[in-house]
Amino acid sequence: MSSVTRVYAGRLSGMVVRSPDTEPIGRVRDVIVNIRPDGQPSRALGLVVEMFNKKRIFLPMLRITAIEPGEITLVSGSVSLRSFSVRTGELSIMADMVGSKVHTDDPELTELHDRPVEIADVELERTRTRDWIISRVAVFGQRPKFGRAPKLNIVPWSHVHGVTAAGVGQTDTVAEMIAEFEDMRPADVANILMDLSTGQRIRIAGALNDERLADILQELPEDSQTELLEALDIERAAVVLEEMDPDDAADILQELPDAKAEVLLELMDPEESAPVRRLMSFSPDTVGALMTPEPLVLTPQTTVAEALALARDPDLPTSLASLIFVVRPPTATPTGPYLGCVHLQKLLREPPSTLISGILDPDLPPLYADDSQETAARYFATYNLVCGPVLDEDKHLLGAVAVDDLLDHMLPEDWRESGLRPEENEEQQSTQEVKHG
């Protein structure tokens, strides 16, 4: 059965959601969307799914492998079981949009101009990038007398007006800013936040979802990280730390008072806090404190095709995707004996069925947890790498250090505040001083 590429939200409502092994998970109750201003594509973020125990959870659209006429299939059986709640900047189609009054300037429907129309349903279309965007809206015109059914009109989304990130007919600066942030890189959002007042930063942090806030926090200066983390309630702060890369979470916790850091670690899931505690045990100026304990680690029996599929994971930073580490089980860090590594370029040149054990580079020297940052810098310069293995004295893989994390620690502490080209900022400041002199 062919997968659907256009579907109305009303049709999705009530559909069964199944895991890859066809096990039913629940039924769709709503669709969450991000409304973008100025004619930019407005994207569906995910589905509200009611499980069979009546609990409602959020399911990101990228977890969906196919929407078929009778059911929805997931690409993975792993879903977050946290109870769903709408955040600032998000709207639900069935609860917030359907039934609301908007206006249209569709040139094909001049009879509807200058009068309110009612949203009956919203169509979603799948793009080449696998995103689902709002494409068209079904609207009712003026309802006829004597109970006759109103005429249904289909309007392109670009000709529908009156819906903002804050809701239908509403405005909210924070909601609109969060909607603007949706397609921006975390580092660029962090730069915008640095130009806002402390109060505005705290309001936005409170409205962002946990995963997005974690990504942005990692790009902020240390004092701003701790400022925002301490402004959150203690339980949410622990959840945000769980969403962060372990090395970044360890950096923030080391800036907090020991007592509060320990409380946060206790509130975190033990599986998430264990690697953070391990990183915090290393001296701050060593490779051990810089590394991530979650590189791409595989066993010798993995094929090239399988390794490439795992390296394509969009959540894996490009630096960490460049090198695959091969070990004896277990593959969770600290791993079994380290055997060697394979560069991504090497994988691209080999037949898909080849076992990675046969194409290892066993001669690349590793880094060790107690090596200095200068040693790591010399390592990357010598071997032209952006990522390197970090071992303990018994040759077990502890993690990997990436060149971007190294640069983050070797640059001056205020490098984020001074911007990408600090010399331009200095020139502008000098010019202003001359004008006001």
C-alpha positions as CSV (number, residue, x, y, z in Angstrom):
1,M,0.0,0.0,0.0
2,S,1.5,3.4,-1.0
3,S,2.2,5.9,1.6
4,V,0.1,9.1,1.8
5,T,1.9,12.4,1.0
6,R,-1.1,14.7,1.5
7,V,-3.6,14.3,4.4
8,Y,-6.1,16.4,6.3
9,A,-5.7,16.6,10.1
10,G,-9.3,15.6,10.5
11,R,-8.6,12.3,8.7
12,L,-5.6,11.6,10.9
13,S,-7.7,12.1,14.1
14,G,-8.6,8.6,15.4
15,M,-6.0,6.7,13.2
16,V,-4.2,3.8,14.9
17,V,-0.4,4.4,15.4
18,R,1.7,1.2,15.1
19,S,5.3,0.3,16.0
20,P,7.5,-1.2,13.2
21,D,6.4,-4.7,14.3
22,T,2.8,-3.6,13.8
23,E,2.1,-3.5,17.5
24,P,-0.6,-0.8,18.2
25,I,0.5,2.1,20.4
26,G,-2.5,4.3,20.5
27,R,-4.7,6.6,18.4
28,V,-4.1,10.1,17.0
29,R,-6.0,12.9,18.8
30,D,-4.4,16.0,17.3
31,V,-1.6,17.5,15.3
32,I,0.8,20.1,16.7
33,V,2.1,22.8,14.3
34,N,4.6,25.6,14.3
35,I,3.1,28.7,12.7
36,R,5.6,30.8,10.8
37,P,5.1,34.5,9.9
38,D,5.5,36.3,6.5
39,G,4.5,33.4,4.3
40,Q,7.2,31.0,5.5
41,P,6.3,27.3,5.5
42,S,4.4,26.4,8.7
43,R,5.5,22.9,9.7
44,A,3.7,20.1,11.6
45,L,5.9,19.2,14.6
46,G,4.2,16.0,15.6
47,L,1.1,14.1,16.7
48,V,-0.7,13.9,20.0
49,V,-1.3,10.2,20.5
50,E,-3.7,8.8,23.1
51,M,-2.3,5.5,24.4
52,F,-4.6,2.7,25.5
53,N,-4.2,3.8,29.1
54,K,-5.7,7.2,28.1
55,K,-2.3,8.9,28.6
56,R,-1.5,11.4,25.9
57,I,2.1,11.7,24.5
58,F,3.8,13.6,21.8
59,L,5.1,11.8,18.7
60,P,7.5,13.8,16.4
61,M,6.7,13.7,12.7
62,L,10.2,12.5,11.9
63,R,9.4,9.3,13.8
64,I,6.8,8.4,11.3
65,T,7.8,6.2,8.4
66,A,4.5,6.1,6.6
67,I,0.9,7.4,6.8
68,E,-1.4,5.0,5.1
69,P,-5.1,5.2,4.5
70,G,-5.9,3.2,7.6
71,E,-3.0,3.6,10.0
72,I,0.3,5.3,10.8
73,T,3.6,3.3,11.1
74,L,6.6,4.4,13.1
75,V,10.2,4.2,12.0
76,S,11.2,3.2,15.6
77,G,9.3,1.6,18.5
78,S,11.0,3.9,20.9
79,V,8.8,6.8,22.0
80,S,8.9,9.2,24.9
81,L,6.2,8.4,27.5
82,R,6.2,11.9,29.0
83,S,2.7,13.4,29.2
84,F,2.0,15.8,26.4
85,S,1.5,19.6,27.0
86,V,1.4,22.3,24.4
87,R,4.3,24.8,24.7
88,T,4.5,28.5,23.7
89,G,4.8,28.9,19.9
90,E,2.9,25.6,19.2
91,L,-0.7,25.2,18.1
92,S,-2.9,22.2,17.9
93,I,-4.9,21.9,14.7
94,M,-8.1,20.3,16.2
95,A,-8.2,22.2,19.5
96,D,-6.9,25.6,18.5
97,M,-7.5,26.1,14.7
98,V,-10.5,24.1,13.6
99,G,-13.7,26.2,14.3
100,S,-11.8,29.5,14.5
101,K,-12.5,32.5,12.3
102,V,-9.9,33.8,9.9
103,H,-9.9,35.7,6.6
104,T,-8.6,35.0,3.1
105,D,-7.4,37.0,0.1
106,D,-7.4,34.1,-2.3
107,P,-7.8,35.6,-5.8
108,E,-9.9,32.6,-6.8
109,L,-12.5,33.2,-4.1
110,T,-13.2,36.9,-4.2
111,E,-16.6,36.4,-2.7
112,L,-14.9,35.5,0.6
113,H,-12.8,38.6,0.8
114,D,-13.5,41.1,3.7
115,R,-15.5,38.6,5.6
116,P,-14.7,36.0,8.3
117,V,-14.5,32.4,7.3
118,E,-14.4,29.4,9.6
119,I,-11.5,26.8,9.5
120,A,-13.0,23.3,8.9
121,D,-9.8,21.3,8.4
122,V,-6.1,21.7,7.6
123,E,-4.2,19.8,4.9
124,L,-0.6,18.7,5.5
125,E,1.8,17.8,2.7
126,R,5.0,15.9,2.9
127,T,8.0,17.6,1.4
128,R,11.2,16.0,-0.1
129,T,13.0,16.6,3.2
130,R,10.4,14.5,5.0
131,D,8.9,17.5,6.7
132,W,5.1,17.9,6.8
133,I,3.9,21.4,6.1
134,I,0.5,23.1,6.1
135,S,-0.4,23.3,2.4
136,R,-4.2,24.2,2.2
137,V,-7.1,25.0,4.5
138,A,-10.7,23.9,4.2
139,V,-13.0,26.8,5.2
140,F,-16.7,27.5,5.5
141,G,-18.0,30.7,4.1
142,Q,-21.1,32.3,5.5
143,R,-23.5,29.7,6.8
144,P,-26.8,29.6,4.9
145,K,-30.2,29.9,6.6
146,F,-32.7,27.1,7.2
147,G,-30.0,24.6,8.4
148,R,-28.6,23.9,4.9
149,A,-25.0,22.7,4.9
150,P,-22.5,25.5,4.3
151,K,-20.3,25.5,1.2
152,L,-16.8,24.2,1.8
153,N,-13.9,26.0,0.1
154,I,-10.2,25.0,-0.2
155,V,-7.8,27.9,0.3
156,P,-4.0,27.8,-0.1
157,W,-2.3,28.3,3.3
158,S,-0.4,31.4,1.9
159,H,-3.8,33.1,1.4
160,V,-5.1,32.5,5.0
161,H,-4.6,35.3,7.5
162,G,-5.2,35.7,11.2
163,V,-3.3,32.7,12.5
164,T,-0.1,33.5,14.5
165,A,2.2,31.5,16.7
166,A,0.2,32.7,19.7
167,G,-3.1,31.4,18.2
168,V,-5.9,32.6,16.0
169,G,-6.4,36.4,16.2
170,Q,-3.8,36.7,18.9
171,T,-0.2,38.1,19.1
172,D,2.5,37.2,21.6
173,T,6.1,38.4,21.1
174,V,7.6,35.4,22.9
175,A,5.5,32.9,20.8
176,E,6.5,34.6,17.6
177,M,10.2,34.7,18.5
178,I,10.1,31.0,19.3
179,A,8.4,30.3,16.0
180,E,11.1,32.3,14.2
181,F,13.8,30.2,16.0
182,E,12.4,26.9,14.7
183,D,14.6,26.6,11.6
184,M,17.6,28.4,13.0
185,R,20.8,26.8,14.3
186,P,21.1,26.7,18.1
187,A,24.3,28.9,18.0
188,D,22.4,31.6,16.0
189,V,19.5,31.5,18.5
190,A,22.0,31.8,21.4
191,N,23.5,34.9,19.8
192,I,20.0,36.5,19.6
193,L,19.3,35.6,23.2
194,M,22.5,37.3,24.3
195,D,21.2,40.6,22.9
196,L,18.0,40.4,25.0
197,S,17.5,41.4,28.6
198,T,17.8,38.8,31.4
199,G,14.0,38.8,31.9
200,Q,13.4,38.1,28.2
201,R,15.9,35.3,28.1
202,I,14.3,33.6,31.1
203,R,10.8,34.0,29.6
204,I,11.9,32.4,26.3
205,A,13.8,29.6,28.1
206,G,10.7,28.8,30.1
207,A,8.6,28.5,26.9
208,L,11.0,26.4,24.8
209,N,10.7,22.7,24.8
210,D,13.3,20.7,26.8
211,E,15.3,19.4,23.8
212,R,15.5,22.7,22.0
213,L,16.5,24.6,25.2
214,A,19.2,22.0,25.8
215,D,20.6,22.5,22.3
216,I,20.6,26.3,22.8
217,L,22.1,26.2,26.3
218,Q,25.1,24.4,24.9
219,E,25.9,27.4,22.7
220,L,25.7,30.0,25.4
221,P,28.5,31.4,27.6
222,E,28.9,29.7,31.0
223,D,27.5,32.5,33.0
224,S,24.3,32.6,30.8
225,Q,24.0,28.9,31.0
226,T,23.9,28.8,34.8
227,E,21.7,31.9,34.8
228,L,19.0,30.2,32.7
229,L,19.3,26.8,34.4
230,E,18.9,28.3,37.8
231,A,15.8,30.2,36.7
232,L,14.1,26.9,35.9
233,D,12.3,24.8,38.5
234,I,14.7,22.1,39.8
235,E,12.9,19.1,38.2
236,R,12.8,20.7,34.8
237,A,16.4,21.7,35.1
238,A,17.3,18.1,35.6
239,V,15.3,17.1,32.5
240,V,17.0,19.7,30.4
241,L,20.4,18.4,31.6
242,E,19.4,14.9,30.5
243,E,18.7,16.2,27.0
244,M,22.2,17.8,26.8
245,D,25.4,16.1,25.6
246,P,27.0,14.7,28.7
247,D,30.2,16.8,28.4
248,D,28.2,20.0,28.2
249,A,26.0,19.0,31.1
250,A,29.1,18.3,33.1
251,D,30.5,21.7,32.3
252,I,27.4,23.5,33.5
253,L,27.1,21.4,36.7
254,Q,30.8,22.2,37.6
255,E,29.8,25.9,37.5
256,L,27.1,25.4,40.1
257,P,27.5,25.1,43.9
258,D,28.4,21.5,44.8
259,A,25.2,20.9,46.8
260,K,22.9,22.0,43.9
261,A,24.8,20.1,41.3
262,E,24.4,16.9,43.4
263,V,20.7,17.5,43.8
264,L,20.4,17.8,40.0
265,L,22.4,14.7,39.4
266,E,20.2,12.8,41.8
267,L,17.1,14.0,40.0
268,M,18.4,12.9,36.6
269,D,17.8,9.4,35.2
270,P,20.7,7.2,36.5
271,E,21.6,6.2,32.9
272,E,21.9,9.9,32.0
273,S,23.7,11.0,35.1
274,A,26.3,8.2,35.2
275,P,28.4,9.4,32.2
276,V,28.1,13.0,33.5
277,R,29.5,12.0,36.9
278,R,32.3,10.2,35.2
279,L,33.3,13.3,33.1
280,M,33.2,15.5,36.2
281,S,35.8,13.2,37.8
282,F,38.5,14.4,35.3
283,S,40.5,17.5,35.7
284,P,39.0,20.3,33.7
285,D,42.1,20.9,31.6
286,T,42.4,17.3,30.4
287,V,41.0,15.4,27.4
288,G,38.8,13.3,29.7
289,A,36.8,16.4,30.7
290,L,36.3,17.3,27.0
291,M,35.3,14.0,25.5
292,T,31.8,12.7,24.8
293,P,31.0,9.2,26.1
294,E,28.6,8.7,23.2
295,P,30.6,8.3,20.0
296,L,29.7,5.9,17.2
297,V,30.9,2.5,18.7
298,L,30.4,-0.8,16.8
299,T,31.5,-4.4,16.9
300,P,33.8,-6.1,14.4
301,Q,30.9,-8.0,12.8
302,T,29.2,-4.8,11.6
303,T,29.0,-4.4,7.8
304,V,29.9,-1.2,5.9
305,A,26.2,-0.8,5.0
306,E,25.2,-1.0,8.6
307,A,27.9,1.4,9.7
308,L,27.0,4.0,7.1
309,A,23.3,3.8,8.1
310,L,24.2,4.6,11.7
311,A,26.6,7.4,10.6
312,R,23.6,9.1,8.8
313,D,21.8,9.7,12.1
314,P,20.9,13.4,11.9
315,D,21.3,13.7,15.7
316,L,24.9,12.7,15.5
317,P,27.3,15.7,15.2
318,T,29.3,15.7,11.9
319,S,32.6,15.6,13.8
320,L,31.5,12.4,15.7
321,A,30.1,10.8,12.5
322,S,33.5,11.1,10.8
323,L,35.1,8.3,12.7
324,I,33.6,4.9,13.7
325,F,35.2,3.1,16.7
326,V,35.4,-0.7,16.8
327,V,35.6,-2.6,20.0
328,R,34.9,-6.0,21.6
329,P,31.6,-6.0,23.6
330,P,30.3,-4.2,25.5
331,T,29.9,-1.2,23.2
332,A,28.7,1.2,25.9
333,T,31.5,3.2,27.3
334,P,33.8,2.2,29.0
335,T,33.8,-0.5,26.3
336,G,35.5,-3.8,25.9
337,P,39.0,-3.9,24.3
338,Y,39.5,-1.2,21.7
339,L,40.4,-2.6,18.2
340,G,40.8,0.4,16.0
341,C,38.7,2.9,14.0
342,V,37.4,3.4,10.4
343,H,37.1,6.8,8.8
344,L,33.8,7.7,7.1
345,Q,35.7,8.2,3.8
346,K,37.0,4.7,4.0
347,L,33.5,3.3,4.4
348,L,32.4,5.1,1.3
349,R,35.0,3.4,-0.8
350,E,34.2,-0.2,0.3
351,P,31.5,-2.7,-0.8
352,P,28.4,-2.6,1.5
353,S,28.8,-6.2,2.6
354,T,32.4,-5.8,3.8
355,L,32.9,-6.3,7.6
356,I,34.4,-3.3,9.2
357,S,36.9,-5.5,11.1
358,G,38.7,-6.0,7.8
359,I,39.2,-2.3,7.1
360,L,40.3,-1.0,10.5
361,D,43.1,1.5,11.0
362,P,44.8,-0.1,14.0
363,D,47.8,2.1,13.8
364,L,46.2,5.5,14.6
365,P,47.5,6.4,18.1
366,P,44.7,7.1,20.6
367,L,44.4,9.9,23.1
368,Y,44.3,9.2,26.8
369,A,41.9,10.7,29.4
370,D,44.7,12.5,31.3
371,D,46.3,14.0,28.2
372,S,46.3,17.8,28.1
373,Q,44.3,20.0,25.7
374,E,47.5,21.0,24.0
375,T,48.3,17.3,23.3
376,A,44.8,17.0,21.7
377,A,45.4,20.1,19.6
378,R,48.7,18.6,18.3
379,Y,47.0,15.3,17.7
380,F,44.4,16.8,15.4
381,A,47.0,18.9,13.6
382,T,49.3,15.9,13.1
383,Y,46.6,13.4,11.8
384,N,44.2,15.8,10.1
385,L,41.2,14.6,12.1
386,V,38.2,16.3,13.6
387,C,37.6,13.5,16.1
388,G,39.8,11.1,18.1
389,P,39.4,8.0,20.4
390,V,40.0,8.4,24.1
391,L,41.3,5.3,26.0
392,D,42.1,4.4,29.5
393,E,45.3,2.7,30.6
394,D,43.7,-0.8,30.0
395,K,42.9,0.1,26.3
396,H,39.2,0.4,26.8
397,L,37.4,3.2,24.9
398,L,36.1,5.9,27.3
399,G,34.7,8.2,24.6
400,A,35.8,10.5,21.8
401,V,37.0,14.1,21.7
402,A,35.9,16.3,18.9
403,V,37.8,19.3,17.6
404,D,34.9,21.7,18.1
405,D,34.8,20.9,21.8
406,L,38.5,21.4,22.0
407,L,38.3,24.8,20.3
408,D,35.5,25.8,22.6
409,H,37.8,25.3,25.6
410,M,41.0,26.7,24.0
411,L,39.4,30.0,22.8
412,P,39.2,32.9,25.2
413,E,36.3,32.6,27.7
414,D,34.4,35.5,26.2
415,W,34.7,34.3,22.6
416,R,30.9,33.8,22.3
417,E,30.1,37.3,23.4
418,S,32.7,38.9,21.0
419,G,31.1,37.2,18.0
420,L,32.5,35.5,14.9
421,R,34.7,38.4,13.8
422,P,35.7,40.3,17.0
423,E,37.9,42.7,14.9
424,E,34.8,44.0,13.2
425,N,33.2,44.7,16.5
426,E,36.3,46.6,17.7
427,E,36.3,48.7,14.5
428,Q,32.7,49.6,14.9
429,Q,33.3,50.5,18.6
430,S,36.3,52.7,17.6
431,T,34.2,54.4,14.9
432,Q,31.4,55.2,17.4
433,E,34.0,56.6,19.9
434,V,35.4,58.9,17.3
435,K,31.9,60.1,16.3
436,H,31.0,60.8,20.0
437,G,34.5,62.1,20.8
